[in-house]
Amino acid sequence: MLLKIIIVGALLIGLMAAVKDGRILRDAGLLSRCSPVTVNGQADSTLLSCTKGRLDGWPNETNNSCNLIAVHPNREYWRCQAPVVSSRTPTG
């Protein structure tokens, strides 16, 4: 019985760590995601393509000195004054 409790506890701790990291939630489409747009074969980190998350909606990149330049049904495009380096973007 004690072994089952320890195993369930370890699984819960692992699940909480995975959810806190956020990658699983972003990959599942629950959290919004922004990534640099590729222009002429190179990633332009001043132009971001963002998708809407089911839990948090559209991202707000105005805190990164970015301006919304285009809105499509599944994407928003943001132009930033400086390259955006963020731990929440999967490629940068």
C-alpha positions in Angstrom: 0.0 0.0 0.0 2.8 2.4 0.9 4.5 1.6 -2.4 1.3 2.6 -4.4 1.2 5.9 -2.5 4.8 6.7 -3.2 4.4 5.9 -6.9 1.2 8.0 -7.2 3.0 10.9 -5.4 6.0 10.7 -7.7 3.7 10.7 -10.8 1.9 13.8 -9.4 5.1 15.6 -8.8 6.3 14.8 -12.3 3.0 16.0 -13.8 3.1 19.2 -11.8 6.7 19.9 -13.0 5.7 19.3 -16.6 2.7 21.6 -16.4 4.7 24.4 -14.7 7.3 24.2 -17.5 4.5 25.1 -20.0 5.8 23.2 -23.1 3.2 20.5 -22.8 0.4 23.1 -22.5 1.7 25.1 -25.5 2.1 22.0 -27.6 -1.5 21.0 -26.7 -2.7 24.5 -27.9 -3.8 25.5 -24.4 -1.4 28.4 -24.1 -0.6 31.0 -26.7 2.6 30.8 -28.7 4.8 33.3 -30.6 7.7 32.4 -32.9 9.9 34.4 -35.2 8.8 34.6 -38.9 11.2 33.3 -41.5 12.0 35.9 -44.2 14.2 34.9 -47.1 15.3 31.7 -45.3 16.4 33.5 -42.1 14.4 33.9 -38.9 13.5 37.6 -38.3 13.3 38.0 -34.5 11.7 41.4 -34.9 8.6 39.9 -36.7 6.5 37.5 -34.6 3.8 35.1 -35.6 1.5 34.3 -32.7 -1.3 31.8 -32.2 -4.2 31.9 -29.8 -4.3 29.7 -26.7 -7.5 28.1 -25.5 -6.8 29.1 -21.9 -5.1 32.5 -22.2 -6.3 33.8 -25.6 -4.2 36.0 -27.8 -0.8 37.1 -26.5 -0.2 40.7 -25.8 3.3 41.7 -27.0 3.0 45.4 -26.3 5.2 44.9 -23.2 8.0 43.9 -25.6 7.7 47.2 -27.5 5.8 45.4 -30.3 3.0 46.7 -32.5 0.2 44.5 -33.9 0.5 44.7 -37.7 -1.9 42.0 -39.0 -4.7 39.8 -37.7 -5.9 36.6 -39.4 -8.4 34.1 -38.1 -5.7 31.8 -36.7 -2.6 34.1 -36.4 -1.6 37.6 -35.3 1.6 39.2 -36.6 3.6 41.6 -34.4 6.5 43.9 -35.4 8.9 44.7 -32.6 11.5 47.5 -32.3 14.2 45.1 -31.1 14.7 41.4 -31.4 12.5 39.6 -28.8 14.3 37.0 -26.7 11.9 35.1 -24.5 12.0 31.7 -22.8 8.4 31.1 -23.8 9.1 31.1 -27.5 10.1 27.6 -28.6 12.7 28.7 -31.2 14.2 31.7 -29.4 
